Amino acid sequence: MAYPPFPPEPAPSNRPQLVNVHEAKTQLSRLLLQVEQGEEIWIARAGKPVARLSAWVPSPSAAHAPGAMRHAIAIAANFDAPLQ
C-alpha cells in the first residue's frame, strides 16, 4: 500500500507514548488502562513505530436493522443449480 500507516511526527510535547514490543507484551494490562484514559500508545520495533494502540470507537453504522438490505440483494433463480 502506498499510504503511511502513521501521521507525521507530532511535536515532542504531544507525542504518544512509544513502547517497544517486549514492554508492550509484558505490560499490556497497564497500557490498556492508559488507553482507556484517553492516551494513544505507539508500539515500536527497533525504535520505529509499527502499531498504534488506541481506544475502540464503534462505528455508528455498525448495527443495521434486520431487513435493511432487503432490496439490495438478489439471489438468482438457479443459484443452486449443479455446476458443469
PDB file as gemmi writes it, atoms N, CA and C in Angstrom:
CRYST1    1.000    1.000    1.000  90.00  90.00  90.00 P 1                      
ATOM      1  N   MET A   1       0.840  -1.173   0.000  1.00  0.00           N  
ATOM      2  CA  MET A   1       0.000   0.000   0.000  1.00  0.00           C  
ATOM      3  C   MET A   1       0.888   1.238   0.000  1.00  0.00           C  
ATOM      4  N   ALA A   2       0.370   2.299  -0.541  1.00  0.00           N  
ATOM      5  CA  ALA A   2       1.176   3.483  -0.736  1.00  0.00           C  
ATOM      6  C   ALA A   2       0.926   4.572   0.297  1.00  0.00           C  
ATOM      7  N   TYR A   3       0.189   4.302   1.341  1.00  0.00           N  
ATOM      8  CA  TYR A   3      -0.057   5.353   2.317  1.00  0.00           C  
ATOM      9  C   TYR A   3       0.764   5.089   3.574  1.00  0.00           C  
ATOM     10  N   PRO A   4       1.184   6.143   4.276  1.00  0.00           N  
ATOM     11  CA  PRO A   4       1.933   5.932   5.517  1.00  0.00           C  
ATOM     12  C   PRO A   4       0.993   5.486   6.628  1.00  0.00           C  
ATOM     13  N   PRO A   5       1.386   4.497   7.420  1.00  0.00           N  
ATOM     14  CA  PRO A   5       0.497   3.997   8.465  1.00  0.00           C  
ATOM     15  C   PRO A   5       0.361   4.937   9.647  1.00  0.00           C  
ATOM     16  N   PHE A   6       1.251   5.907   9.784  1.00  0.00           N  
ATOM     17  CA  PHE A   6       1.209   6.821  10.916  1.00  0.00           C  
ATOM     18  C   PHE A   6       1.212   8.256  10.414  1.00  0.00           C  
ATOM     19  N   PRO A   7       0.579   9.155  11.146  1.00  0.00           N  
ATOM     20  CA  PRO A   7       0.607  10.560  10.758  1.00  0.00           C  
ATOM     21  C   PRO A   7       2.018  11.113  10.947  1.00  0.00           C  
ATOM     22  N   PRO A   8       2.296  12.300  10.429  1.00  0.00           N  
ATOM     23  CA  PRO A   8       3.615  12.898  10.645  1.00  0.00           C  
ATOM     24  C   PRO A   8       3.916  12.994  12.136  1.00  0.00           C  
ATOM     25  N   GLU A   9       5.199  12.965  12.468  1.00  0.00           N  
ATOM     26  CA  GLU A   9       5.614  13.028  13.875  1.00  0.00           C  
ATOM     27  C   GLU A   9       5.036  14.262  14.549  1.00  0.00           C  
ATOM     28  N   PRO A  10       4.312  14.114  15.657  1.00  0.00           N  
ATOM     29  CA  PRO A  10       3.810  15.280  16.381  1.00  0.00           C  
ATOM     30  C   PRO A  10       4.940  15.947  17.157  1.00  0.00           C  
ATOM     31  N   ALA A  11       4.672  17.128  17.642  1.00  0.00           N  
ATOM     32  CA  ALA A  11       5.653  17.827  18.476  1.00  0.00           C  
ATOM     33  C   ALA A  11       5.959  16.967  19.697  1.00  0.00           C  
ATOM     34  N   PRO A  12       7.191  17.015  20.222  1.00  0.00           N  
ATOM     35  CA  PRO A  12       7.557  16.151  21.361  1.00  0.00           C  
ATOM     36  C   PRO A  12       6.599  16.237  22.545  1.00  0.00           C  
ATOM     37  N   SER A  13       6.004  17.410  22.794  1.00  0.00           N  
ATOM     38  CA  SER A  13       5.090  17.523  23.932  1.00  0.00           C  
ATOM     39  C   SER A  13       3.754  16.817  23.668  1.00  0.00           C  
ATOM     40  N   ASN A  14       3.393  16.626  22.398  1.00  0.00           N  
ATOM     41  CA  ASN A  14       2.128  15.980  22.053  1.00  0.00           C  
ATOM     42  C   ASN A  14       2.312  14.555  21.571  1.00  0.00           C  
ATOM     43  N   ARG A  15       3.526  14.058  21.567  1.00  0.00           N  
ATOM     44  CA  ARG A  15       3.836  12.739  21.018  1.00  0.00           C  
ATOM     45  C   ARG A  15       3.230  11.631  21.882  1.00  0.00           C  
ATOM     46  N   PRO A  16       2.596  10.646  21.261  1.00  0.00           N  
ATOM     47  CA  PRO A  16       2.092   9.499  22.024  1.00  0.00           C  
ATOM     48  C   PRO A  16       3.257   8.730  22.656  1.00  0.00           C  
ATOM     49  N   GLN A  17       2.940   8.001  23.690  1.00  0.00           N  
ATOM     50  CA  GLN A  17       3.961   7.192  24.353  1.00  0.00           C  
ATOM     51  C   GLN A  17       4.454   6.122  23.388  1.00  0.00           C  
ATOM     52  N   LEU A  18       5.765   5.944  23.300  1.00  0.00           N  
ATOM     53  CA  LEU A  18       6.371   4.954  22.424  1.00  0.00           C  
ATOM     54  C   LEU A  18       6.944   3.835  23.292  1.00  0.00           C  
ATOM     55  N   VAL A  19       6.473   2.603  23.092  1.00  0.00           N  
ATOM     56  CA  VAL A  19       6.969   1.462  23.860  1.00  0.00           C  
ATOM     57  C   VAL A  19       7.463   0.393  22.899  1.00  0.00           C  
ATOM     58  N   ASN A  20       8.457  -0.376  23.321  1.00  0.00           N  
ATOM     59  CA  ASN A  20       8.944  -1.441  22.445  1.00  0.00           C  
ATOM     60  C   ASN A  20       8.041  -2.673  22.581  1.00  0.00           C  
ATOM     61  N   VAL A  21       8.199  -3.591  21.666  1.00  0.00           N  
ATOM     62  CA  VAL A  21       7.331  -4.768  21.606  1.00  0.00           C  
ATOM     63  C   VAL A  21       7.405  -5.573  22.899  1.00  0.00           C  
ATOM     64  N   HIS A  22       8.600  -5.764  23.429  1.00  0.00           N  
ATOM     65  CA  HIS A  22       8.748  -6.553  24.659  1.00  0.00           C  
ATOM     66  C   HIS A  22       7.975  -5.911  25.807  1.00  0.00           C  
ATOM     67  N   GLU A  23       8.126  -4.594  25.971  1.00  0.00           N  
ATOM     68  CA  GLU A  23       7.404  -3.902  27.036  1.00  0.00           C  
ATOM     69  C   GLU A  23       5.891  -3.991  26.813  1.00  0.00           C  
ATOM     70  N   ALA A  24       5.446  -3.876  25.564  1.00  0.00           N  
ATOM     71  CA  ALA A  24       4.018  -3.965  25.262  1.00  0.00           C  
ATOM     72  C   ALA A  24       3.476  -5.338  25.651  1.00  0.00           C  
ATOM     73  N   LYS A  25       4.262  -6.397  25.393  1.00  0.00           N  
ATOM     74  CA  LYS A  25       3.807  -7.742  25.739  1.00  0.00           C  
ATOM     75  C   LYS A  25       3.743  -7.936  27.246  1.00  0.00           C  
ATOM     76  N   THR A  26       4.718  -7.415  27.961  1.00  0.00           N  
ATOM     77  CA  THR A  26       4.752  -7.646  29.404  1.00  0.00           C  
ATOM     78  C   THR A  26       3.858  -6.687  30.186  1.00  0.00           C  
ATOM     79  N   GLN A  27       3.539  -5.532  29.620  1.00  0.00           N  
ATOM     80  CA  GLN A  27       2.774  -4.511  30.334  1.00  0.00           C  
ATOM     81  C   GLN A  27       1.437  -4.197  29.657  1.00  0.00           C  
ATOM     82  N   LEU A  28       0.872  -5.153  28.941  1.00  0.00           N  
ATOM     83  CA  LEU A  28      -0.345  -4.891  28.172  1.00  0.00           C  
ATOM     84  C   LEU A  28      -1.489  -4.382  29.043  1.00  0.00           C  
ATOM     85  N   SER A  29      -1.690  -4.955  30.198  1.00  0.00           N  
ATOM     86  CA  SER A  29      -2.798  -4.506  31.063  1.00  0.00           C  
ATOM     87  C   SER A  29      -2.634  -3.049  31.449  1.00  0.00           C  
ATOM     88  N   ARG A  30      -1.426  -2.643  31.812  1.00  0.00           N  
ATOM     89  CA  ARG A  30      -1.163  -1.249  32.183  1.00  0.00           C  
ATOM     90  C   ARG A  30      -1.378  -0.333  30.981  1.00  0.00           C  
ATOM     91  N   LEU A  31      -0.928  -0.756  29.810  1.00  0.00           N  
ATOM     92  CA  LEU A  31      -1.094   0.057  28.610  1.00  0.00           C  
ATOM     93  C   LEU A  31      -2.572   0.207  28.254  1.00  0.00           C  
ATOM     94  N   LEU A  32      -3.353  -0.856  28.430  1.00  0.00           N  
ATOM     95  CA  LEU A  32      -4.788  -0.775  28.147  1.00  0.00           C  
ATOM     96  C   LEU A  32      -5.490   0.200  29.088  1.00  0.00           C  
ATOM     97  N   LEU A  33      -5.058   0.240  30.343  1.00  0.00           N  
ATOM     98  CA  LEU A  33      -5.630   1.216  31.276  1.00  0.00           C  
ATOM     99  C   LEU A  33      -5.337   2.642  30.804  1.00  0.00           C  
ATOM    100  N   GLN A  34      -4.120   2.875  30.321  1.00  0.00           N  
ATOM    101  CA  GLN A  34      -3.765   4.193  29.815  1.00  0.00           C  
ATOM    102  C   GLN A  34      -4.615   4.551  28.597  1.00  0.00           C  
ATOM    103  N   VAL A  35      -4.846   3.584  27.724  1.00  0.00           N  
ATOM    104  CA  VAL A  35      -5.663   3.815  26.531  1.00  0.00           C  
ATOM    105  C   VAL A  35      -7.096   4.133  26.941  1.00  0.00           C  
ATOM    106  N   GLU A  36      -7.617   3.433  27.941  1.00  0.00           N  
ATOM    107  CA  GLU A  36      -8.975   3.700  28.423  1.00  0.00           C  
ATOM    108  C   GLU A  36      -9.101   5.114  28.976  1.00  0.00           C  
ATOM    109  N   GLN A  37      -7.984   5.692  29.425  1.00  0.00           N  
ATOM    110  CA  GLN A  37      -7.994   7.052  29.960  1.00  0.00           C  
ATOM    111  C   GLN A  37      -7.770   8.094  28.868  1.00  0.00           C  
ATOM    112  N   GLY A  38      -7.723   7.649  27.610  1.00  0.00           N  
ATOM    113  CA  GLY A  38      -7.646   8.585  26.505  1.00  0.00           C  
ATOM    114  C   GLY A  38      -6.283   8.729  25.852  1.00  0.00           C  
ATOM    115  N   GLU A  39      -5.282   8.018  26.317  1.00  0.00           N  
ATOM    116  CA  GLU A  39      -3.954   8.119  25.711  1.00  0.00           C  
ATOM    117  C   GLU A  39      -3.869   7.240  24.465  1.00  0.00           C  
ATOM    118  N   GLU A  40      -2.938   7.586  23.593  1.00  0.00           N  
ATOM    119  CA  GLU A  40      -2.623   6.750  22.442  1.00  0.00           C  
ATOM    120  C   GLU A  40      -1.190   6.265  22.632  1.00  0.00           C  
ATOM    121  N   ILE A  41      -0.944   5.009  22.325  1.00  0.00           N  
ATOM    122  CA  ILE A  41       0.377   4.418  22.519  1.00  0.00           C  
ATOM    123  C   ILE A  41       0.845   3.839  21.208  1.00  0.00           C  
ATOM    124  N   TRP A  42       2.098   4.126  20.850  1.00  0.00           N  
ATOM    125  CA  TRP A  42       2.702   3.553  19.658  1.00  0.00           C  
ATOM    126  C   TRP A  42       3.624   2.435  20.086  1.00  0.00           C  
ATOM    127  N   ILE A  43       3.523   1.297  19.414  1.00  0.00           N  
ATOM    128  CA  ILE A  43       4.387   0.147  19.698  1.00  0.00           C  
ATOM    129  C   ILE A  43       5.457   0.121  18.618  1.00  0.00           C  
ATOM    130  N   ALA A  44       6.721   0.027  19.058  1.00  0.00           N  
ATOM    131  CA  ALA A  44       7.838   0.127  18.131  1.00  0.00           C  
ATOM    132  C   ALA A  44       8.686  -1.130  18.127  1.00  0.00           C  
ATOM    133  N   ARG A  45       9.290  -1.374  16.975  1.00  0.00           N  
ATOM    134  CA  ARG A  45      10.295  -2.429  16.833  1.00  0.00           C  
ATOM    135  C   ARG A  45      11.560  -1.719  16.368  1.00  0.00           C  
ATOM    136  N   ALA A  46      12.627  -1.879  17.127  1.00  0.00           N  
ATOM    137  CA  ALA A  46      13.905  -1.218  16.831  1.00  0.00           C  
ATOM    138  C   ALA A  46      13.738   0.297  16.736  1.00  0.00           C  
ATOM    139  N   GLY A  47      12.870   0.865  17.578  1.00  0.00           N  
ATOM    140  CA  GLY A  47      12.679   2.310  17.627  1.00  0.00           C  
ATOM    141  C   GLY A  47      11.779   2.872  16.545  1.00  0.00           C  
ATOM    142  N   LYS A  48      11.272   2.042  15.648  1.00  0.00           N  
ATOM    143  CA  LYS A  48      10.404   2.509  14.566  1.00  0.00           C  
ATOM    144  C   LYS A  48       8.977   2.062  14.852  1.00  0.00           C  
ATOM    145  N   PRO A  49       8.002   2.993  14.897  1.00  0.00           N  
ATOM    146  CA  PRO A  49       6.611   2.624  15.179  1.00  0.00           C  
ATOM    147  C   PRO A  49       6.074   1.627  14.154  1.00  0.00           C  
ATOM    148  N   VAL A  50       5.438   0.568  14.663  1.00  0.00           N  
ATOM    149  CA  VAL A  50       4.844  -0.444  13.780  1.00  0.00           C  
ATOM    150  C   VAL A  50       3.358  -0.653  14.065  1.00  0.00           C  
ATOM    151  N   ALA A  51       2.873  -0.186  15.216  1.00  0.00           N  
ATOM    152  CA  ALA A  51       1.464  -0.368  15.564  1.00  0.00           C  
ATOM    153  C   ALA A  51       1.009   0.779  16.450  1.00  0.00           C  
ATOM    154  N   ARG A  52      -0.296   1.003  16.442  1.00  0.00           N  
ATOM    155  CA  ARG A  52      -0.876   2.065  17.251  1.00  0.00           C  
ATOM    156  C   ARG A  52      -1.934   1.447  18.153  1.00  0.00           C  
ATOM    157  N   LEU A  53      -1.860   1.717  19.433  1.00  0.00           N  
ATOM    158  CA  LEU A  53      -2.831   1.225  20.395  1.00  0.00           C  
ATOM    159  C   LEU A  53      -3.684   2.417  20.806  1.00  0.00           C  
ATOM    160  N   SER A  54      -4.966   2.369  20.439  1.00  0.00           N  
ATOM    161  CA  SER A  54      -5.852   3.479  20.763  1.00  0.00           C  
ATOM    162  C   SER A  54      -7.215   2.922  21.150  1.00  0.00           C  
ATOM    163  N   ALA A  55      -8.031   3.781  21.721  1.00  0.00           N  
ATOM    164  CA  ALA A  55      -9.339   3.357  22.202  1.00  0.00           C  
ATOM    165  C   ALA A  55     -10.233   2.941  21.040  1.00  0.00           C  
ATOM    166  N   TRP A  56     -11.081   1.971  21.282  1.00  0.00           N  
ATOM    167  CA  TRP A  56     -12.039   1.490  20.295  1.00  0.00           C  
ATOM    168  C   TRP A  56     -13.165   2.501  20.178  1.00  0.00           C  
ATOM    169  N   VAL A  57     -13.471   2.891  18.958  1.00  0.00           N  
ATOM    170  CA  VAL A  57     -14.590   3.799  18.701  1.00  0.00           C  
ATOM    171  C   VAL A  57     -15.544   3.067  17.780  1.00  0.00           C  
ATOM    172  N   PRO A  58     -16.683   2.604  18.294  1.00  0.00           N  
ATOM    173  CA  PRO A  58     -17.623   1.850  17.451  1.00  0.00           C  
ATOM    174  C   PRO A  58     -18.143   2.713  16.306  1.00  0.00           C  
ATOM    175  N   SER A  59     -18.295   2.097  15.178  1.00  0.00           N  
ATOM    176  CA  SER A  59     -18.826   2.779  14.006  1.00  0.00           C  
ATOM    177  C   SER A  59     -20.320   3.014  14.209  1.00  0.00           C  
ATOM    178  N   PRO A  60     -20.814   4.201  13.891  1.00  0.00           N  
ATOM    179  CA  PRO A  60     -22.248   4.447  14.082  1.00  0.00           C  
ATOM    180  C   PRO A  60     -23.114   3.589  13.167  1.00  0.00           C  
ATOM    181  N   SER A  61     -22.552   3.114  12.069  1.00  0.00           N  
ATOM    182  CA  SER A  61     -23.339   2.296  11.162  1.00  0.00           C  
ATOM    183  C   SER A  61     -23.102   0.801  11.381  1.00  0.00           C  
ATOM    184  N   ALA A  62     -22.514   0.433  12.503  1.00  0.00           N  
ATOM    185  CA  ALA A  62     -22.182  -0.964  12.764  1.00  0.00           C  
ATOM    186  C   ALA A  62     -23.435  -1.834  12.906  1.00  0.00           C  
ATOM    187  N   ALA A  63     -24.487  -1.311  13.481  1.00  0.00           N  
ATOM    188  CA  ALA A  63     -25.696  -2.108  13.686  1.00  0.00           C  
ATOM    189  C   ALA A  63     -26.773  -1.666  12.706  1.00  0.00           C  
ATOM    190  N   HIS A  64     -27.209  -2.582  11.891  1.00  0.00           N  
ATOM    191  CA  HIS A  64     -28.271  -2.297  10.939  1.00  0.00           C  
ATOM    192  C   HIS A  64     -29.540  -3.022  11.391  1.00  0.00           C  
ATOM    193  N   ALA A  65     -30.640  -2.426  11.078  1.00  0.00           N  
ATOM    194  CA  ALA A  65     -31.914  -3.053  11.409  1.00  0.00           C  
ATOM    195  C   ALA A  65     -32.091  -4.310  10.559  1.00  0.00           C  
ATOM    196  N   PRO A  66     -32.671  -5.356  11.119  1.00  0.00           N  
ATOM    197  CA  PRO A  66     -32.919  -6.556  10.329  1.00  0.00           C  
ATOM    198  C   PRO A  66     -33.753  -6.216   9.094  1.00  0.00           C  
ATOM    199  N   GLY A  67     -33.341  -6.735   7.963  1.00  0.00           N  
ATOM    200  CA  GLY A  67     -34.058  -6.497   6.715  1.00  0.00           C  
ATOM    201  C   GLY A  67     -33.691  -5.195   6.030  1.00  0.00           C  
ATOM    202  N   ALA A  68     -32.663  -4.500   6.525  1.00  0.00           N  
ATOM    203  CA  ALA A  68     -32.285  -3.204   5.953  1.00  0.00           C  
ATOM    204  C   ALA A  68     -31.793  -3.333   4.522  1.00  0.00           C  
ATOM    205  N   MET A  69     -31.287  -4.496   4.130  1.00  0.00           N  
ATOM    206  CA  MET A  69     -30.776  -4.680   2.771  1.00  0.00           C  
ATOM    207  C   MET A  69     -31.740  -5.515   1.922  1.00  0.00           C  
ATOM    208  N   ARG A  70     -32.986  -5.552   2.296  1.00  0.00           N  
ATOM    209  CA  ARG A  70     -33.993  -6.378   1.642  1.00  0.00           C  
ATOM    210  C   ARG A  70     -34.026  -6.181   0.129  1.00  0.00           C  
ATOM    211  N   HIS A  71     -33.895  -4.950  -0.340  1.00  0.00           N  
ATOM    212  CA  HIS A  71     -33.992  -4.681  -1.769  1.00  0.00           C  
ATOM    213  C   HIS A  71     -32.628  -4.548  -2.432  1.00  0.00           C  
ATOM    214  N   ALA A  72     -31.561  -4.735  -1.695  1.00  0.00           N  
ATOM    215  CA  ALA A  72     -30.219  -4.564  -2.243  1.00  0.00           C  
ATOM    216  C   ALA A  72     -29.575  -5.890  -2.642  1.00  0.00           C  
ATOM    217  N   ILE A  73     -30.145  -7.004  -2.227  1.00  0.00           N  
ATOM    218  CA  ILE A  73     -29.559  -8.309  -2.507  1.00  0.00           C  
ATOM    219  C   ILE A  73     -30.549  -9.131  -3.323  1.00  0.00           C  
ATOM    220  N   ALA A  74     -30.038  -9.714  -4.391  1.00  0.00           N  
ATOM    221  CA  ALA A  74     -30.895 -10.564  -5.230  1.00  0.00           C  
ATOM    222  C   ALA A  74     -30.213 -11.914  -5.405  1.00  0.00           C  
ATOM    223  N   ILE A  75     -30.985 -12.975  -5.309  1.00  0.00           N  
ATOM    224  CA  ILE A  75     -30.465 -14.324  -5.496  1.00  0.00           C  
ATOM    225  C   ILE A  75     -31.032 -14.849  -6.803  1.00  0.00           C  
ATOM    226  N   ALA A  76     -30.139 -15.312  -7.660  1.00  0.00           N  
ATOM    227  CA  ALA A  76     -30.571 -15.824  -8.961  1.00  0.00           C  
ATOM    228  C   ALA A  76     -31.441 -17.063  -8.766  1.00  0.00           C  
ATOM    229  N   ALA A  77     -32.357 -17.274  -9.687  1.00  0.00           N  
ATOM    230  CA  ALA A  77     -33.273 -18.400  -9.600  1.00  0.00           C  
ATOM    231  C   ALA A  77     -32.515 -19.735  -9.663  1.00  0.00           C  
ATOM    232  N   ASN A  78     -31.379 -19.767 -10.323  1.00  0.00           N  
ATOM    233  CA  ASN A  78     -30.623 -21.016 -10.488  1.00  0.00           C  
ATOM    234  C   ASN A  78     -29.363 -21.051  -9.601  1.00  0.00           C  
ATOM    235  N   PHE A  79     -29.388 -20.372  -8.470  1.00  0.00           N  
ATOM    236  CA  PHE A  79     -28.198 -20.307  -7.635  1.00  0.00           C  
ATOM    237  C   PHE A  79     -27.748 -21.681  -7.129  1.00  0.00           C  
ATOM    238  N   ASP A  80     -28.650 -22.629  -7.009  1.00  0.00           N  
ATOM    239  CA  ASP A  80     -28.284 -23.954  -6.522  1.00  0.00           C  
ATOM    240  C   ASP A  80     -28.242 -25.008  -7.625  1.00  0.00           C  
ATOM    241  N   ALA A  81     -28.197 -24.548  -8.866  1.00  0.00           N  
ATOM    242  CA  ALA A  81     -28.105 -25.490  -9.989  1.00  0.00           C  
ATOM    243  C   ALA A  81     -26.735 -26.141  -9.997  1.00  0.00           C  
ATOM    244  N   PRO A  82     -26.643 -27.402 -10.443  1.00  0.00           N  
ATOM    245  CA  PRO A  82     -25.351 -28.075 -10.466  1.00  0.00           C  
ATOM    246  C   PRO A  82     -24.361 -27.363 -11.388  1.00  0.00           C  
ATOM    247  N   LEU A  83     -23.093 -27.395 -10.993  1.00  0.00           N  
ATOM    248  CA  LEU A  83     -22.043 -26.825 -11.836  1.00  0.00           C  
ATOM    249  C   LEU A  83     -21.712 -27.806 -12.940  1.00  0.00           C  
ATOM    250  N   GLN A  84     -21.236 -27.323 -14.046  1.00  0.00           N  
ATOM    251  CA  GLN A  84     -20.947 -28.219 -15.186  1.00  0.00           C  
ATOM    252  C   GLN A  84     -19.611 -28.845 -15.084  1.00  0.00           C  
TER     253      GLN A  84                                                      
END                                                                             
